[in-house]
C-alpha cells in the first residue's frame, strides 16, 4: 500500500497515470476484467503484451533467486484447508477495519478514510477510536458525511468448501508463503537436512479487499513471488555477503522517520555495522531487491527502502523493510517486503500440526552433559498399556514430568502415566547434536505492483520533427517484443526476406514480430509505443548486399549489419552483453 510516511501526497497536475493506463489498454498490456459484463474492481486481465512483460519479469526474478541463489521453486495449491490458516493466524487476525456509508451504502476501509484526512496513526487505531475519528468526514465515494456509522473487522480471505456438502472448510490463499512452510519437512530432506536453505514460489494469492480504488496497486487477485530462506537462529552472517557489502542505496530507518528526516544512503556493510539493519541476511536481500528492481526498469531515484516503525512491525519480527517505489499518482508504494520473521511461522505450524519443524544439528564434537533421565518401569507399564507401552516409554523420555506423573501423547491420544511407573535419575550423557527450529528470512514481491511501476517509469514522450513520440523505454531484457522486422515495402521480395529473418530469429529464441502494415515511420512509432527495443528494416539494398538496417528504440540511431550476424548480435544486446553504441561506433 501507500507508505505511512507519505499519506499526504496529492495527485500532481501533470500526473501521467491516465496516459500510462490509456496506452496499456490500447496496446494490450492490461485490461479491465470481464469488461463486457461490467468490470469488478480489484480484478484485471493481462493482454498479449502485458502477459509477455509479466513472464519476462517473473523469469528475471527466477534468474536472481533460482539460478543465482540456488533456491529451488515449488508450486502449491491456491486453496488450503482451514488448519493451515488457523496456524498462520489468518483465520483469527487477517482483517481490515470496515464501515458502510449510510448514504450510498458503499463499504469503506475506515483507516483509509482517516488517513486521507491526516488522522495520525490511523492504521493502529482500534475500531472505537476509528469510528470516532471518521465520524463527520465525507464519504470518498459520494461525498456525504459519514454519520451514525459502525466500524467492524472484515476478514479478507475468500472462503470456500472442499468437497460436497461443505464437509471441509477451505480458503483461497492470502499469500504463497504458507505452502512453503507446511512443506518444510520434505524440503529439509530435499536439501539434505542442512541449513541454510531456501525455497521460492510464484503464484496467485487472493484478498477480498473492501474497496480497491488504485488499479494495479490494490487487487483482489494478484501475483506474488516469495522466497523463504531458513537459517540457523545464531548464524545470520550471509555466506555470500561480500557480493553486496559495498552496494549502496537509500535507507529510510525508523529513527529517521520518527525524527522527520529523509532517507540516507548506506552501504550494506555500514548499515549492518551501525545497527540500522539487523543482520547480514536482511541486508543482503535488501541489496538484491534493489539490484533486481533497477534491472527491470525501476528508476533508482524513485526507489527507497523504508524500515517498519515500531508500531507497525510484527511483534515476532526481528527486522522488516519495505521497498517503496515512487508513483506520480500514488506516492511511495510498498512493492516488496523483506523481513526476518524469526521462528514464528514454524512455531505456529508445529503447535497446530504436532510436527516438530526442527533441524537436527550435529556437533563437531560430542558434548558431555548431566541430564535427568526418565526410565519407565516396563514390568508394570507393559501389562497396563499393552501394545502402546513401548511408544509411551519413548514419549516419557521427552517430557518434563510433574510431581504426580507425566502426560504424554501417542498416536494423537493423551495418556497420564503416574509417577510410580517410572524413575528419574541424573546421568552424564554424550550429546551429539541438538534440534533447532530455524528462523525465516522472507523477501516477498508484489509482481503486479512491480509491473505498474515499470510501465510508469518506462513511459516517455518527446518531440521528434514536430510530432510527439510516445515510447516505453523498457530494458531490453523485459521488453515483450524483442525485435520488429519491417520490410520497407510488402512486395518485390522484401516481404519474403523479412519473413525469413523473422523465422530465423524465432529459431534462436528471440521474439521477433513481422510488421508490414502502414508507412515505415508509422511502424517505428507503433513499435516504440509498445517498447520494442530493436527494429530491422529490409530495403532494396538488402537484395544486393544481404545487409539490413538495425534501429535502436531509445536513440533512434541506425546501423547496417549483415543478415547472418543478426541472431548473435541481437541476443547479445538483449542479454546486456553489448550495447548499441558498441556496434554503431
PLY file of the C-alpha trace (Angstrom):
ply
format ascii 1.0
element vertex 585
property float x
property float y
property float z
element edge 584
property int vertex1
property int vertex2
end_header
0.00 0.00 0.00
0.91 3.65 0.05
3.55 4.34 2.67
2.59 5.69 6.08
5.40 8.18 5.57
3.66 9.62 2.51
-0.05 9.80 3.36
-0.24 13.50 2.49
0.75 13.01 -1.15
-1.58 14.74 -3.58
-2.15 13.89 -7.23
0.14 16.23 -9.23
-1.22 18.34 -12.06
0.92 16.56 -14.66
0.05 13.08 -13.45
0.91 10.54 -16.13
-1.22 7.72 -14.66
-4.08 8.25 -17.12
-1.66 8.33 -20.06
0.07 5.14 -18.93
-3.21 3.28 -18.37
-4.61 4.54 -21.70
-1.54 3.22 -23.52
-1.65 -0.04 -21.55
-5.27 -0.64 -22.58
-4.89 0.41 -26.22
-1.78 -1.66 -26.80
-2.81 -4.82 -24.98
-0.88 -4.65 -21.72
-3.69 -4.50 -19.13
-7.47 -4.57 -19.49
-10.41 -4.41 -17.06
-11.53 -7.96 -16.34
-14.87 -9.21 -17.77
-15.48 -5.77 -19.23
-18.47 -6.85 -21.32
-20.38 -7.68 -18.11
-19.28 -4.61 -16.20
-15.87 -4.78 -14.61
-15.40 -5.56 -10.93
-12.83 -3.51 -9.02
-9.78 -5.44 -7.93
-9.51 -7.73 -10.97
-7.52 -7.19 -14.17
-6.68 -9.11 -17.32
-3.20 -9.08 -18.78
-3.41 -8.68 -22.54
-0.94 -10.24 -25.01
1.87 -7.75 -24.39
1.16 -7.48 -20.67
1.39 -11.24 -20.27
4.72 -11.29 -22.08
6.01 -8.44 -19.90
4.85 -10.22 -16.77
6.51 -13.51 -17.74
9.79 -11.78 -18.52
9.79 -10.06 -15.12
8.91 -13.33 -13.37
11.68 -15.16 -15.23
14.19 -12.45 -14.37
13.13 -12.88 -10.72
13.82 -16.60 -11.13
17.23 -15.75 -12.59
18.07 -13.87 -9.37
16.62 -16.37 -6.89
16.62 -19.80 -8.52
19.67 -19.64 -10.79
21.95 -17.27 -8.85
20.86 -18.07 -5.27
20.18 -21.77 -5.87
16.74 -21.74 -4.25
14.52 -24.28 -5.97
10.94 -23.39 -6.86
7.85 -25.29 -5.76
4.17 -24.91 -6.66
1.41 -25.39 -4.08
-2.40 -25.29 -4.37
-4.09 -21.91 -4.23
-6.76 -23.40 -1.93
-5.73 -24.56 1.52
-7.56 -26.33 4.32
-8.61 -24.26 7.30
-5.99 -25.69 9.69
-3.21 -24.03 7.68
-4.68 -20.58 8.18
-5.63 -21.16 11.78
-1.95 -21.84 12.45
-0.78 -18.87 10.39
-3.14 -16.52 12.21
-5.12 -15.54 9.13
-8.42 -17.01 10.34
-8.29 -15.11 13.61
-6.48 -11.93 12.69
-6.31 -11.24 8.95
-8.89 -8.46 8.89
-9.30 -4.82 7.95
-11.48 -2.30 9.74
-14.55 -1.56 7.63
-17.55 0.74 7.69
-20.51 1.40 5.41
-21.59 4.80 4.16
-25.23 5.34 5.23
-25.90 7.47 2.14
-24.52 5.44 -0.80
-24.09 2.13 1.10
-20.53 1.79 -0.19
-18.21 -0.28 2.02
-15.07 1.60 3.00
-11.72 0.93 4.66
-12.12 3.00 7.81
-8.38 3.55 8.27
-8.03 4.74 4.66
-10.79 7.31 5.19
-8.98 8.53 8.30
-5.56 8.61 6.63
-6.93 10.65 3.72
-7.80 13.33 6.27
-4.46 13.16 8.08
-5.68 11.36 11.19
-2.42 10.33 12.91
-1.62 6.63 13.35
-4.92 5.60 11.75
-3.66 2.11 10.89
-3.12 1.21 14.56
-6.34 2.69 15.99
-8.92 0.24 17.29
-12.49 0.13 15.94
-13.94 2.52 18.53
-11.13 5.05 18.01
-11.51 4.89 14.24
-15.28 5.27 14.48
-14.83 8.46 16.48
-12.10 9.76 14.18
-14.03 9.44 10.90
-17.47 10.46 12.14
-18.48 13.53 10.17
-15.83 13.11 7.46
-17.00 12.97 3.81
-17.50 9.60 2.14
-14.82 9.18 -0.59
-17.44 7.57 -2.84
-20.38 10.01 -2.64
-19.16 12.96 -0.58
-21.90 12.75 2.06
-20.93 12.91 5.73
-20.22 9.64 7.50
-22.60 9.76 10.46
-24.05 7.05 12.71
-21.57 4.51 11.35
-20.14 1.34 12.86
-16.54 0.22 12.32
-16.05 -3.53 12.40
-13.48 -6.16 11.40
-13.77 -7.81 7.98
-11.68 -10.92 7.27
-10.01 -10.57 3.89
-9.82 -14.26 2.96
-12.08 -15.79 0.35
-13.76 -18.81 1.97
-14.78 -21.95 0.10
-15.80 -25.56 0.75
-13.65 -28.55 -0.11
-15.73 -31.47 -1.30
-19.52 -31.89 -1.44
-21.79 -30.98 1.43
-19.36 -28.44 2.93
-17.51 -31.24 4.66
-14.27 -29.33 4.97
-13.75 -25.57 5.07
-11.03 -24.08 2.90
-9.68 -20.68 1.89
-8.11 -19.18 -1.20
-4.60 -18.50 -0.02
-3.87 -14.88 1.01
-0.13 -15.43 0.40
2.09 -18.10 -1.16
4.34 -18.46 1.89
2.23 -20.91 3.88
2.59 -23.61 1.23
6.36 -23.47 1.71
6.07 -23.59 5.49
3.82 -26.65 5.59
6.20 -28.43 3.19
9.15 -27.71 5.49
9.81 -31.35 6.45
10.05 -32.56 2.86
12.06 -29.52 1.80
14.51 -30.17 4.64
15.08 -33.71 3.36
15.40 -32.41 -0.22
18.17 -30.07 0.96
19.90 -32.98 2.76
18.98 -31.86 6.28
21.30 -28.87 6.22
20.91 -25.18 6.95
20.73 -22.68 5.41
18.40 -23.43 2.51
15.71 -21.55 0.66
12.65 -22.24 -1.45
10.67 -19.91 -3.71
7.20 -19.80 -5.17
5.49 -17.57 -7.75
1.72 -17.70 -7.97
-1.69 -16.21 -7.38
-2.90 -15.00 -3.99
-6.30 -13.66 -3.06
-7.53 -10.97 -0.66
-11.11 -9.79 -0.57
-10.25 -6.10 -0.40
-13.01 -3.87 0.91
-12.84 -1.04 -1.62
-9.93 -1.32 -4.06
-9.59 2.03 -5.82
-5.99 2.04 -7.01
-5.95 -0.03 -10.19
-2.98 -2.41 -10.32
-1.76 -1.25 -6.90
-4.56 -2.95 -4.95
-6.05 -6.13 -6.40
-8.25 -8.90 -5.07
-6.36 -11.46 -7.15
-2.66 -10.80 -7.54
0.66 -12.49 -8.19
3.30 -12.87 -5.51
6.88 -14.04 -5.76
8.17 -15.10 -2.36
11.35 -16.66 -1.05
11.56 -18.34 2.35
15.17 -18.74 3.49
15.63 -20.98 6.52
18.67 -20.11 8.61
20.22 -21.10 11.92
18.96 -18.68 14.62
22.51 -17.95 15.78
24.14 -17.80 12.34
22.86 -14.78 10.43
26.04 -13.80 8.62
25.26 -14.41 4.96
27.89 -16.68 3.34
28.00 -14.51 0.17
27.61 -11.13 1.86
30.71 -9.79 0.09
28.66 -9.71 -3.14
26.64 -6.77 -1.80
28.75 -5.49 1.11
29.70 -2.28 -0.74
26.37 -1.91 -2.56
24.69 1.37 -1.56
21.21 2.92 -1.85
18.78 4.99 0.29
17.54 3.54 3.57
14.72 5.24 5.48
15.21 3.89 9.01
12.51 4.14 11.63
14.67 6.58 13.63
14.87 8.92 10.63
11.11 8.67 10.12
10.40 9.48 13.76
12.77 12.44 13.61
11.10 13.78 10.46
14.23 13.21 8.41
14.91 11.81 4.95
16.28 8.54 3.62
20.08 8.27 3.77
22.43 6.34 1.52
24.30 3.49 3.22
26.49 0.65 2.07
25.19 -2.66 3.32
28.26 -3.35 5.45
27.94 0.06 7.13
24.19 -0.37 7.70
24.79 -3.68 9.48
27.79 -2.41 11.43
25.81 0.63 12.66
22.78 -1.45 13.61
20.49 0.18 11.03
19.83 -3.28 9.54
19.54 -6.18 11.97
21.81 -8.68 10.23
23.63 -9.59 7.02
20.80 -11.76 5.69
18.31 -8.89 5.74
20.90 -6.50 4.27
21.79 -8.97 1.51
18.19 -9.29 0.33
17.59 -5.56 0.56
20.51 -5.12 -1.84
19.44 -7.98 -4.09
15.97 -6.47 -4.28
17.37 -3.06 -5.21
19.50 -4.75 -7.87
16.50 -6.64 -9.27
14.10 -3.68 -9.29
16.53 -1.38 -11.08
17.32 -4.16 -13.56
13.64 -4.40 -14.59
13.45 -0.64 -15.13
12.54 1.00 -11.81
14.31 4.36 -11.67
16.86 4.40 -8.80
15.91 7.95 -7.83
12.32 6.75 -7.32
13.23 3.79 -5.11
13.88 3.68 -1.37
13.75 1.13 1.45
11.66 2.08 4.45
12.01 0.31 7.79
8.79 -0.57 9.60
8.02 1.70 12.52
7.84 0.02 15.95
4.02 0.24 15.99
3.64 -1.45 12.59
6.33 -4.14 12.78
5.01 -7.57 13.71
5.83 -8.42 17.32
7.77 -11.54 16.28
9.86 -9.90 13.54
13.48 -9.01 14.26
13.58 -6.54 11.38
11.29 -5.58 8.49
11.73 -3.28 5.48
9.58 -2.28 2.50
10.95 -1.48 -0.92
8.89 1.57 -1.88
8.59 2.86 -5.43
7.58 6.42 -6.16
4.46 6.82 -8.33
3.21 10.20 -9.52
-0.38 9.21 -8.70
0.04 7.14 -5.54
3.20 8.47 -3.88
5.53 5.95 -2.25
4.04 2.49 -2.81
5.10 -0.61 -0.89
6.14 -3.16 -3.52
8.44 -5.63 -1.77
8.66 -6.62 1.88
11.88 -8.08 3.35
11.62 -9.41 6.89
13.42 -11.54 9.45
10.35 -13.41 10.74
12.35 -15.39 13.34
10.78 -18.82 14.07
7.20 -17.55 14.36
5.77 -19.40 11.34
7.40 -22.74 12.06
6.43 -22.49 15.74
2.81 -21.85 14.79
2.61 -24.82 12.43
4.42 -27.07 14.90
1.91 -26.24 17.60
-1.11 -26.72 15.34
0.05 -29.85 13.48
2.12 -31.67 16.09
5.11 -31.99 13.73
8.47 -30.81 15.01
9.53 -28.35 12.25
13.11 -28.62 13.52
16.52 -29.43 12.07
18.95 -31.75 13.83
22.32 -30.01 14.05
25.21 -32.36 14.82
28.03 -31.00 16.95
31.60 -31.17 15.69
32.48 -32.96 18.94
30.05 -34.63 21.40
29.29 -32.57 24.49
29.23 -34.19 27.92
26.15 -33.01 29.82
24.46 -34.02 33.04
20.78 -34.64 32.33
17.72 -36.01 34.02
16.85 -39.40 32.57
13.35 -40.90 32.81
13.34 -44.70 32.89
9.98 -46.44 32.55
9.22 -49.49 34.71
8.35 -51.77 31.80
7.40 -54.62 34.13
4.38 -52.59 35.23
3.98 -50.35 32.17
3.76 -53.28 29.75
0.78 -55.10 31.25
-1.08 -51.83 31.87
-0.69 -50.24 28.44
-0.03 -53.37 26.34
0.72 -52.52 22.69
1.21 -48.83 23.49
3.76 -49.45 26.23
6.91 -49.04 24.12
5.63 -45.83 22.50
4.60 -44.43 25.88
8.01 -45.25 27.35
9.73 -43.46 24.45
7.43 -40.46 24.85
8.22 -40.29 28.59
11.86 -39.69 27.79
10.99 -36.43 26.03
8.65 -34.75 28.55
9.04 -32.92 31.84
7.00 -34.77 34.49
5.09 -33.17 37.34
5.14 -34.35 40.96
2.31 -36.84 40.35
3.33 -38.09 36.93
3.58 -37.14 33.29
1.17 -36.65 30.37
2.34 -37.97 27.01
0.74 -38.05 23.56
0.89 -41.22 21.45
-0.93 -41.57 18.11
-2.99 -38.49 18.88
-4.18 -39.73 22.28
-3.10 -38.42 25.68
-2.02 -40.78 28.45
-1.33 -39.86 32.07
1.47 -42.01 33.50
1.61 -41.98 37.36
5.00 -41.27 38.89
5.34 -44.79 40.37
5.59 -46.23 36.83
8.90 -44.51 36.08
12.10 -43.37 37.76
14.00 -40.11 37.35
17.78 -40.12 37.69
20.67 -37.88 36.72
23.32 -39.20 34.38
26.28 -37.87 32.41
25.46 -38.37 28.73
27.20 -37.62 25.44
25.11 -35.14 23.46
26.00 -35.38 19.76
23.65 -32.70 18.48
20.55 -30.64 19.08
17.23 -29.90 17.41
16.96 -26.32 16.14
13.89 -24.55 14.81
15.15 -22.29 12.02
14.48 -18.60 11.60
12.96 -17.42 8.32
14.18 -14.56 6.12
11.38 -13.61 3.74
11.59 -11.35 0.68
8.01 -11.03 -0.67
7.42 -9.35 -4.05
4.18 -7.95 -5.45
4.59 -8.70 -9.15
1.62 -6.61 -10.30
2.89 -3.54 -8.46
6.31 -4.07 -9.99
4.71 -4.19 -13.44
2.80 -0.96 -12.87
6.00 0.74 -11.66
7.83 -0.42 -14.78
5.01 0.87 -17.01
5.03 4.28 -15.33
8.80 4.64 -15.10
9.33 3.49 -18.70
6.73 5.82 -20.21
8.20 8.81 -22.02
7.19 11.47 -24.52
9.43 13.59 -26.70
9.15 15.89 -29.70
10.55 14.40 -32.90
10.32 16.52 -36.04
7.32 18.40 -34.69
5.46 15.28 -33.60
5.06 13.74 -30.15
6.75 10.36 -29.93
5.40 8.13 -27.15
7.84 5.45 -26.13
8.04 2.75 -23.47
11.74 2.58 -22.58
11.69 -0.96 -21.23
15.08 -2.53 -20.53
15.92 -4.91 -23.36
15.64 -7.96 -21.08
11.98 -7.44 -20.24
10.58 -5.91 -23.45
7.58 -8.02 -24.56
8.55 -7.98 -28.25
12.31 -8.00 -28.60
12.69 -7.03 -32.24
10.39 -5.91 -35.06
11.15 -6.99 -38.62
9.88 -4.43 -41.13
10.02 -4.77 -44.92
10.23 -1.31 -46.48
7.60 -2.47 -48.94
5.43 -5.57 -48.78
6.42 -6.52 -52.33
9.36 -7.16 -54.67
10.57 -9.98 -52.42
11.31 -7.67 -49.47
8.47 -9.25 -47.52
9.86 -12.73 -48.23
13.31 -11.80 -46.92
11.74 -10.17 -43.83
9.71 -13.29 -43.05
12.80 -15.49 -43.42
14.69 -13.24 -40.97
11.77 -13.43 -38.54
11.71 -17.22 -38.74
15.49 -17.41 -38.22
15.29 -15.22 -35.10
12.49 -17.40 -33.71
14.84 -20.36 -34.04
17.27 -18.53 -31.74
14.52 -17.98 -29.11
14.22 -14.29 -29.97
10.65 -12.99 -30.04
10.52 -11.17 -33.37
7.37 -9.64 -34.82
6.88 -9.24 -38.57
5.07 -5.97 -39.39
4.27 -4.64 -42.87
1.17 -2.56 -42.02
1.42 1.15 -42.87
4.26 3.52 -43.68
7.68 2.69 -42.22
7.64 5.76 -39.94
4.25 4.80 -38.53
5.50 1.30 -37.87
8.53 2.65 -36.00
6.22 4.78 -33.82
3.93 1.81 -33.14
6.84 -0.37 -32.03
8.29 2.47 -29.93
4.98 2.81 -28.12
4.94 -0.86 -27.07
8.60 -0.76 -26.07
10.19 -2.93 -28.77
13.89 -2.12 -28.34
15.13 -3.01 -31.85
13.78 -2.83 -35.37
15.16 -4.44 -38.53
14.31 -2.79 -41.84
14.62 -4.78 -45.04
15.06 -2.48 -48.07
16.13 -2.75 -51.70
19.82 -2.65 -50.76
19.24 -5.85 -48.80
18.66 -7.74 -52.04
22.06 -6.56 -53.30
24.37 -6.87 -50.29
22.46 -9.04 -47.74
22.53 -6.27 -45.12
19.67 -4.65 -43.20
19.17 -1.51 -41.13
19.15 -2.16 -37.38
17.46 0.67 -35.43
17.59 1.22 -31.68
14.41 2.45 -29.97
15.87 4.88 -27.41
18.39 6.77 -29.52
16.69 6.08 -32.90
20.19 5.51 -34.27
20.61 3.12 -37.18
23.39 0.91 -38.43
23.76 -1.50 -41.36
24.53 -5.09 -40.37
24.76 -8.40 -42.18
21.73 -10.68 -42.00
23.93 -13.57 -40.88
25.15 -11.53 -37.88
21.65 -10.71 -36.60
20.95 -13.65 -34.22
24.19 -13.37 -32.25
24.13 -9.57 -32.31
20.53 -9.21 -31.10
20.96 -11.93 -28.48
23.97 -10.06 -27.06
22.04 -6.77 -26.94
19.07 -8.35 -25.18
21.27 -10.04 -22.57
23.24 -6.86 -21.94
26.50 -8.40 -23.16
26.97 -5.46 -25.55
25.39 -2.07 -26.19
24.13 -0.47 -29.38
26.99 2.02 -29.06
29.41 -0.91 -29.35
28.14 -1.80 -32.83
27.29 1.68 -34.12
30.56 3.44 -33.31
0 1
1 2
2 3
3 4
4 5
5 6
6 7
7 8
8 9
9 10
10 11
11 12
12 13
13 14
14 15
15 16
16 17
17 18
18 19
19 20
20 21
21 22
22 23
23 24
24 25
25 26
26 27
27 28
28 29
29 30
30 31
31 32
32 33
33 34
34 35
35 36
36 37
37 38
38 39
39 40
40 41
41 42
42 43
43 44
44 45
45 46
46 47
47 48
48 49
49 50
50 51
51 52
52 53
53 54
54 55
55 56
56 57
57 58
58 59
59 60
60 61
61 62
62 63
63 64
64 65
65 66
66 67
67 68
68 69
69 70
70 71
71 72
72 73
73 74
74 75
75 76
76 77
77 78
78 79
79 80
80 81
81 82
82 83
83 84
84 85
85 86
86 87
87 88
88 89
89 90
90 91
91 92
92 93
93 94
94 95
95 96
96 97
97 98
98 99
99 100
100 101
101 102
102 103
103 104
104 105
105 106
106 107
107 108
108 109
109 110
110 111
111 112
112 113
113 114
114 115
115 116
116 117
117 118
118 119
119 120
120 121
121 122
122 123
123 124
124 125
125 126
126 127
127 128
128 129
129 130
130 131
131 132
132 133
133 134
134 135
135 136
136 137
137 138
138 139
139 140
140 141
141 142
142 143
143 144
144 145
145 146
146 147
147 148
148 149
149 150
150 151
151 152
152 153
153 154
154 155
155 156
156 157
157 158
158 159
159 160
160 161
161 162
162 163
163 164
164 165
165 166
166 167
167 168
168 169
169 170
170 171
171 172
172 173
173 174
174 175
175 176
176 177
177 178
178 179
179 180
180 181
181 182
182 183
183 184
184 185
185 186
186 187
187 188
188 189
189 190
190 191
191 192
192 193
193 194
194 195
195 196
196 197
197 198
198 199
199 200
200 201
201 202
202 203
203 204
204 205
205 206
206 207
207 208
208 209
209 210
210 211
211 212
212 213
213 214
214 215
215 216
216 217
217 218
218 219
219 220
220 221
221 222
222 223
223 224
224 225
225 226
226 227
227 228
228 229
229 230
230 231
231 232
232 233
233 234
234 235
235 236
236 237
237 238
238 239
239 240
240 241
241 242
242 243
243 244
244 245
245 246
246 247
247 248
248 249
249 250
250 251
251 252
252 253
253 254
254 255
255 256
256 257
257 258
258 259
259 260
260 261
261 262
262 263
263 264
264 265
265 266
266 267
267 268
268 269
269 270
270 271
271 272
272 273
273 274
274 275
275 276
276 277
277 278
278 279
279 280
280 281
281 282
282 283
283 284
284 285
285 286
286 287
287 288
288 289
289 290
290 291
291 292
292 293
293 294
294 295
295 296
296 297
297 298
298 299
299 300
300 301
301 302
302 303
303 304
304 305
305 306
306 307
307 308
308 309
309 310
310 311
311 312
312 313
313 314
314 315
315 316
316 317
317 318
318 319
319 320
320 321
321 322
322 323
323 324
324 325
325 326
326 327
327 328
328 329
329 330
330 331
331 332
332 333
333 334
334 335
335 336
336 337
337 338
338 339
339 340
340 341
341 342
342 343
343 344
344 345
345 346
346 347
347 348
348 349
349 350
350 351
351 352
352 353
353 354
354 355
355 356
356 357
357 358
358 359
359 360
360 361
361 362
362 363
363 364
364 365
365 366
366 367
367 368
368 369
369 370
370 371
371 372
372 373
373 374
374 375
375 376
376 377
377 378
378 379
379 380
380 381
381 382
382 383
383 384
384 385
385 386
386 387
387 388
388 389
389 390
390 391
391 392
392 393
393 394
394 395
395 396
396 397
397 398
398 399
399 400
400 401
401 402
402 403
403 404
404 405
405 406
406 407
407 408
408 409
409 410
410 411
411 412
412 413
413 414
414 415
415 416
416 417
417 418
418 419
419 420
420 421
421 422
422 423
423 424
424 425
425 426
426 427
427 428
428 429
429 430
430 431
431 432
432 433
433 434
434 435
435 436
436 437
437 438
438 439
439 440
440 441
441 442
442 443
443 444
444 445
445 446
446 447
447 448
448 449
449 450
450 451
451 452
452 453
453 454
454 455
455 456
456 457
457 458
458 459
459 460
460 461
461 462
462 463
463 464
464 465
465 466
466 467
467 468
468 469
469 470
470 471
471 472
472 473
473 474
474 475
475 476
476 477
477 478
478 479
479 480
480 481
481 482
482 483
483 484
484 485
485 486
486 487
487 488
488 489
489 490
490 491
491 492
492 493
493 494
494 495
495 496
496 497
497 498
498 499
499 500
500 501
501 502
502 503
503 504
504 505
505 506
506 507
507 508
508 509
509 510
510 511
511 512
512 513
513 514
514 515
515 516
516 517
517 518
518 519
519 520
520 521
521 522
522 523
523 524
524 525
525 526
526 527
527 528
528 529
529 530
530 531
531 532
532 533
533 534
534 535
535 536
536 537
537 538
538 539
539 540
540 541
541 542
542 543
543 544
544 545
545 546
546 547
547 548
548 549
549 550
550 551
551 552
552 553
553 554
554 555
555 556
556 557
557 558
558 559
559 560
560 561
561 562
562 563
563 564
564 565
565 566
566 567
567 568
568 569
569 570
570 571
571 572
572 573
573 574
574 575
575 576
576 577
577 578
578 579
579 580
580 581
581 582
582 583
583 584
